[in-house]
Amino acid sequence: MIPREAAQIIIKLRKQFPVITLTGPRQSGKTTLLKSVYTDLPYFSLEDIDVRNTAINDPRGFLSNFPEGAVLDEIQRVPALFSYIQGIIDNNKKLHFVLSGSQNFLLLENISQSLAGRAAILKLLPFSISELQNEKLVPDSYEQLIFTGMYPGIYDRDIDPEYFYPSYISTYIERDVRQIKNIENLNNFSNFLQLCAGRTGQVINLNSLATDAGISPNTAKSWLSILEASYIIYFLQPYYENFNKRIIKSPKLYFYDTGLVCSLLGISSVGQVKTFHSKGALFENLIITDLIKNKLHKGLNPRFYYWQNKTRQEIDLIIDNPEGPLPFEIKSGMTMNENYFTNLKYWQKLSDEKVENLNVIYGGDTSLKTSNGNYISWKKLHDQVI
């Protein structure tokens, strides 16, 4: 088993909350992590039809089997349990329950109704670069990492990405999408998902996306919400509390895993990643997602944004720290280039930012401080960014 960074925050919060909720995409390693941390509590999955029927027909009797608490996976399948758990933990402060599931919307909806203030909410995404680095599993080239992706099954079971992701997509669409919303034509949704992959790293244009998918803008908006709720995509919001009101105010679209993007785009080899016309967007997706993982796996909410004005001058990533916003450009090139700092210098004029706070994350191996700002290697993100 590859150790997960989220384990430490779970151990810490167990002492503070009667309930811990762990969400994240399917096959991100939630079950493996919880079983490794909670060796003293029984584990039950509500995906098991016998267990689920018992919980539905006799929730009080089902929960009475756990005098010290339990790990209950896919608990959104039996919503009634949330209210019963509330009553149990209010009457017995020594109990501890762990509630896990891959349906973020359904899970958190029930948490907010029954367990608000009693549950710590954590998210587990696929492996981060640092988790793979600790096990010496990071390839020499970022193109290989983009293609392979970071889902645990690929590493734990040595599954070829070309087989893993099509199966993952099929399972996701057939099971999760139908659980969240009744979509009559799943082929249309599958096509919509592929169109989203083609817009990775782009400012989302809802009307354009809807037109290309042959659906209404309202349907496109609804389907994007489904993809977001099930941890397939996320939106990087614009940063606009500064300088210039003539700015872009729509979010940019990214995926939680680049291997999934490659599969949706029909990329079937590392060589195709290297020559892909939007390789820069894939690299940008890799970097921003990895920094998000670093925050979420520590139980923190990332305050990440991008900035773009009407003339298309853009900063790829802004991390909003208490000391002020830190700007980052993300470049897939492997050679240092002064031109990478062009937009950062424009930002510097607007914000009066110090040179030492201007950063370029790039595809090379060497990190270096220069008179223009800092080059940060993709391999050293967590040493030098967060």
Sequence and secondary structure as in RCSB ss.txt:
>XXXX:A:sequence
MIPREAAQIIIKLRKQFPVITLTGPRQSGKTTLLKSVYTDLPYFSLEDIDVRNTAINDPRGFLSNFPEGAVLDEI
QRVPALFSYIQGIIDNNKKLHFVLSGSQNFLLLENISQSLAGRAAILKLLPFSISELQNEKLVPDSYEQLIFTGM
YPGIYDRDIDPEYFYPSYISTYIERDVRQIKNIENLNNFSNFLQLCAGRTGQVINLNSLATDAGISPNTAKSWLS
ILEASYIIYFLQPYYENFNKRIIKSPKLYFYDTGLVCSLLGISSVGQVKTFHSKGALFENLIITDLIKNKLHKGL
NPRFYYWQNKTRQEIDLIIDNPEGPLPFEIKSGMTMNENYFTNLKYWQKLSDEKVENLNVIYGGDTSLKTSNGNY
ISWKKLHDQVI
>XXXX:A:secstr
    THHHHHHHHHTT SEEEEE STTSSHHHHHHHH TTS EEETTSHHHHHHHHH HHHHHTT SSEEEEETG
GG THHHHHHHHHHHH TT EEEEEES HHHHHHHHHHH TTTEEEEE  S  HHHHHHTT   SSHHHHHHH  
 HHHHHS   HHHHHHHHHHHIIIIIIHHH   S HHHHHHHHHHHHTTTTSB  HHHHHHHHTS HHHHHHHHH
HHHHTTSEEEEEE  SSS S B  S EEEES HHHHHHHTT  SHHHHHH TTHHHHHHHHHHHHHHHHHHTTT 
   EEEEEBTT  EEEEEEEETTEEEEEEEE  SS  GGGGHHHHHHHHHHT  GGG EEEESSS  EE SS EE
EEGGGHHHHT 
